[in-house]
Amino acid sequence: MKASQFFSGNFRTGRSGNRRAVNMKPFIAGLTVIFIAGLLASAQNRVASPYQGEADGISVGGKWVEFRSEEKMTGHKKVRFELQADNYLSLSPDYKPRVEIVCTNRNYTYADFNPGMPLGPPNRPGFWGQPQIEVMVRVDDTHHYHGWNWVRGRFLSMDKGTARELLGAQIFKVQIPGPRGPEIAEFSPAGLDVARVKQDCDLKPKKPSRN
């Protein structure tokens, strides 16, 4: 009788253990799915950098992406905030215009507007005679004209005031002259983590002044 009870008890314990093992399988499978989903989400949130030595970018709110790097010889820490336009310009259907704000060792360095297409020749001189192109900029419900420095026919160097206005804007548009008439790059800058920009660049948003 004791032997039968012994085998019967073992049998029942075995069935209970198997049942627990079976019940654990969906739990483990669920954890695996969550883990893989987390890895995929992390990979999708990163943006490949086009520059050697620069880490892949991460989202910092809205359509903004932050890239970090270190200068090899000086060890200076650089941060680059990039915002791509919502549209393409006529001469470059595969590369969107973009704005870059670059900071070094937690200080603002410069801001560039890259139209994504070759720029025409300068159309005005700057204060020191430097070549410039006059652009029209819209920030929310205001607009201004600026002379931005012409850099190698590829970039325009933005003024710091406009860069600050961009940080807190909902609407940002830049109109430049093109071979087929004015070209307008349209941006959606809302959603940026401005506290992060303040930390990395010592740069704060500025409300645009009205004409």
WOGIDA-V187581 format. One record per residue. RES is the residue in one letter. SS is DSSP state (~ for helix, > for strand, _ for the rest). Layout:
BEGIN
RES|SS  RES|SS
END
This chain:
BEGIN
M|_  K|~  A|~  S|~  Q|~  F|~  F|~  S|~  G|~  N|~  F|~  R|~  T|~  G|~  R|~  S|~  G|~  N|~  R|~  R|~  A|~  V|~  N|~  M|~  K|~  P|~  F|~  I|~  A|~  G|~  L|~  T|~  V|~  I|~  F|~  I|~  A|~  G|~  L|~  L|~  A|~  S|~  A|~  Q|~  N|_  R|>  V|>  A|_  S|_  P|_  Y|_  Q|_  G|_  E|>  A|_  D|_  G|>  I|>  S|>  V|_  G|_  G|_  K|_  W|>  V|>  E|>  F|>  R|>  S|>  E|>  E|_  K|_  M|_  T|_  G|_  H|_  K|>  K|>  V|>  R|>  F|>  E|>  L|>  Q|>  A|_  D|_  N|_  Y|_  L|>  S|_  L|_  S|>  P|_  D|_  Y|_  K|_  P|_  R|>  V|>  E|>  I|>  V|>  C|>  T|>  N|_  R|_  N|>  Y|>  T|>  Y|>  A|>  D|>  F|>  N|>  P|_  G|_  M|_  P|_  L|_  G|_  P|_  P|_  N|_  R|>  P|>  G|_  F|_  W|_  G|_  Q|_  P|>  Q|>  I|>  E|>  V|>  M|>  V|>  R|>  V|>  D|_  D|_  T|>  H|>  H|>  Y|>  H|>  G|>  W|>  N|>  W|>  V|>  R|_  G|_  R|_  F|>  L|>  S|>  M|_  D|_  K|~  G|~  T|~  A|~  R|~  E|~  L|~  L|~  G|_  A|_  Q|_  I|_  F|>  K|>  V|>  Q|>  I|>  P|_  G|_  P|_  R|_  G|_  P|_  E|>  I|>  A|>  E|>  F|>  S|_  P|_  A|_  G|_  L|_  D|_  V|~  A|~  R|~  V|~  K|~  Q|~  D|~  C|~  D|_  L|_  K|_  P|_  K|_  K|_  P|_  S|_  R|_  N|_
END
